[in-house]
Amino acid sequence: MGLALVAGLALVTGCTAEPVPVPPRDRPAPAGGFRLVAFDSCPEALRQLKTAARAYVGPWGLGPNGDIRALGSAEQAAGPATAGRADAAPKSYSGTNTHEAGADEPDLVKTDGKRIVTVQHGKLYVVDPATRRLTGELELAPGADGFRGAEDGLLLHGERALVLLREGWAGMAKPAVRGGGARPADGPTPDGIVGPRLIMVDLSGEPKIIGEYRIDGNLVDARQVGTTVRVVVRSAPRLNFPYRQRATDEQRTAANREIIDNATVDDWLPRYEVTSGGRTSAGRVGCERVSRPAAYSGTSLLTVLSFDLGVATLGAGDPVTVIADGDTVYSNGPRLYVANDQRWRVLPMLTARNVAPDPRDETTEIYQFDISGAGAPRYVADASVPGWLINQYAMSEWDGHLRVATTTGRTWGNKPNSTSSVYVLRADGTALTQVGKVTGLGKGERIYAVRFVGGTGYVVTFRQTDPLYTVDLRDPGAPKVSGELKINGYSAYLHPAGEGRLLGVGQEASDQGRVQGTQLSLFDVADPARPTRIAQYHVKQGHSEAEFDPHAFLYWPAERLVVAPLTVYGKGMPSNVAVALRVGDGGFTEVGRIDHTVGTERTDGFTPIRRSLVIDGVLWTVSADGLKATSLSTMKTLDWLRTP
């Protein structure tokens, strides 16, 4: 969401020094952190939540235009769960390209080497890679063949898959509706749960559903460590604020406060349903499971659910809820971090008038949970850092310290004043305390990519040229910039590629900063003081999904092979392929291009290839039309499996 908002800012011109009123933000934690405290009782919880919400509500409800924000999260990802990391031992199959080894992330396709499981348009498909046959098909969401507003994903362990369907429109207070009247047809119903569906599927034979879970809210993200899955859901009170056409803003605000006064605790706390063994039970997150910080708005709740794929039932999720917001999830395995920067509140108004944001609104709150045990997550600490994150890769824990890269200031208009920083935090009781920082990176630019590898950070900023900064973080108390490389264009995703090598996927650009098509870069970072680009692969008018979703990127270390989806625009309809490149000491060699048009069968030949994976010497590519098997040694087609 944040990427989409920022991407259009270059078009904004003009300048004004006038202050721009913005909606009040969810009040952050006090400096130095806070201690979360459980409510004493449900009546006390309701009283405090109402008090906080009354102070926040305005003429349009809880936030700008009723707190409407984009569905889904800005979560976005580098190295397959084990095989994709540069330091991982070679394996016979690749996993999902994830941020950290051992912390798997949901994606539209998974493999354990024995099977390939993919979920698209509400259906699950199972493929046997040995026989190259489609062995199972299961309809999960009837009538979901069209665009559903957000992408579904799945996680896999043994004979079970957990499918995460982002269904409905939920997770926020109901906005005011001009002219009154009923809610839109796709909006929440008065009594029904609207939010993500989690479906457990048994894969031991013909795939079948063995459990379902639904909860109020929006799915933010999930992580899997071993058999345990942690699911993060964002929700808000289910209150309807009708728009009063002839009232003043003061009258509308007063009426909305009255709605809050008449609300019950059931309007705040997320409800859930569990279906198992043909029976459905309902519940609600208990007041005793909700914790509050010292300062909060009462408009957003963050719930972390826990499920065990080692058993054949989902259960109630053992919820842990915090009165806070969140849109970015990072985990290294033992710990889970949820970050929230609320840029959705301020950017549309600020960019429209070329006004710099108030530093108080340029703050990211980070919540740390201990998930090392099999039980419910344990809240540990929080932090507040200046600036906004680009995605989950802007966070990384190493040697007991969390490193966070952010951008502050105006990145839009004709006089940008932005700058970027890297902060180093250490858990100290209930607070993540800042122990070091590096500031002043990329003045007038914003971060486009971040990757932390051990004690080194790589930060890409861009406006007209692409500085790649290397940051020495080995001494957490005294981090420093050790090197800088300026080249045209930028990398939007960085991936370790062996000792002293770094891969970048992004866009080439002119001297004036105008993008000119997809580029893959190979950097030599063996000497952090002198990073260099030793090779570039450029496709004019090309764009790759890997630029904004690293799950689409594959690096297979055993053969130093890079595979990335590519859409090339030109005369006529765009072409969609997956390009395969060999990474040598001196650069890239293209070894093949794969498309999903087979013979005279069109398969909607313009369907983009979304993912690629390797199993026993075969490269599999996945699109909405089907899966293609290609020989790694010859790059010739072995088989085509169309998904109906």
Stockholm file with secondary structure:
# STOCKHOLM 1.0

chainA/1-644         MGLALVAGLALVTGCTAEPVPVPPRDRPAPAGGFRLVAFDSCPEALRQLKTAARAYVGPWGLGPNGDIRALGSAEQAAGPATAGRADAAPKSYSGTNTHEAGADEPDLVKTDGKRIVTVQHGKLYVVDPATRRLTGELELAPGADGFRGAEDGLLLHGERALVLLREGWAGMAKPAVRGGGARPADGPTPDGIVGPRLIMVDLSGEPKIIGEYRIDGNLVDARQVGTTVRVVVRSAPRLNFPYRQRATDEQRTAANREIIDNATVDDWLPRYEVTSGGRTSAGRVGCERVSRPAAYSGTSLLTVLSFDLGVATLGAGDPVTVIADGDTVYSNGPRLYVANDQRWRVLPMLTARNVAPDPRDETTEIYQFDISGAGAPRYVADASVPGWLINQYAMSEWDGHLRVATTTGRTWGNKPNSTSSVYVLRADGTALTQVGKVTGLGKGERIYAVRFVGGTGYVVTFRQTDPLYTVDLRDPGAPKVSGELKINGYSAYLHPAGEGRLLGVGQEASDQGRVQGTQLSLFDVADPARPTRIAQYHVKQGHSEAEFDPHAFLYWPAERLVVAPLTVYGKGMPSNVAVALRVGDGGFTEVGRIDHTVGTERTDGFTPIRRSLVIDGVLWTVSADGLKATSLSTMKTLDWLRTP
#=GR chainA/1-644 SS CHHHHHHGGGGCCCCCCSCCCCCCCCCCCCTTCCCCEECSCHHHHHHHHHHHHHHHCBTTBSSGGGTCCCSSCCCCCCCBTTTTSTTSCCCSBCCCBCSSTTCBCCBSEEECSSCEEEEETTEEEEEETTTTEEEEEEESSTTCCSCCSSCCEEEEETTEEEEEECCSSCSSCBCCCTTCCCCCTTSCCSSSCCSCEEEEEECSSSCEEEEEEEESSEEEEEEEETTEEEEEEEECCCCBCCCCTTSCHHHHHHHHHHHHHTCCGGGTSCEEEEEETTEEEEEECCGGGEEECSSCCSSCEEEEEEEETTSSCCTTCCCEEESSCCCEEEECSSEEEEEECCHHHHHHHHHHTTCCCCGGGSEEEEEEEECCSSSSCEEEEEEEEESBCSSGGGEEEETTEEEEEEEESCCSSSSCCCEEEEEEEEEETTEEEEEEEEEEESTTCEEEEEEEETTEEEEEEESSEEEEEEEECSSTTSCEEEEEEEEESEEEEEEECSTTEEEEEEEEECTTCCEEEEEEEEEECSSTTSCEEEEEEEEETEECGGGTCGGGCEEEGGGTEEEEEEEECCSSSCEEEEEEEEECSSCEEEEEEECSCBTTBCSCTTCCEEEEEEETTEEEEEESSEEEEEETTTCCEEEEEECC
#=GC SS_cons         CHHHHHHGGGGCCCCCCSCCCCCCCCCCCCTTCCCCEECSCHHHHHHHHHHHHHHHCBTTBSSGGGTCCCSSCCCCCCCBTTTTSTTSCCCSBCCCBCSSTTCBCCBSEEECSSCEEEEETTEEEEEETTTTEEEEEEESSTTCCSCCSSCCEEEEETTEEEEEECCSSCSSCBCCCTTCCCCCTTSCCSSSCCSCEEEEEECSSSCEEEEEEEESSEEEEEEEETTEEEEEEEECCCCBCCCCTTSCHHHHHHHHHHHHHTCCGGGTSCEEEEEETTEEEEEECCGGGEEECSSCCSSCEEEEEEEETTSSCCTTCCCEEESSCCCEEEECSSEEEEEECCHHHHHHHHHHTTCCCCGGGSEEEEEEEECCSSSSCEEEEEEEEESBCSSGGGEEEETTEEEEEEEESCCSSSSCCCEEEEEEEEEETTEEEEEEEEEEESTTCEEEEEEEETTEEEEEEESSEEEEEEEECSSTTSCEEEEEEEEESEEEEEEECSTTEEEEEEEEECTTCCEEEEEEEEEECSSTTSCEEEEEEEEETEECGGGTCGGGCEEEGGGTEEEEEEEECCSSSCEEEEEEEEECSSCEEEEEEECSCBTTBCSCTTCCEEEEEEETTEEEEEESSEEEEEETTTCCEEEEEECC
//
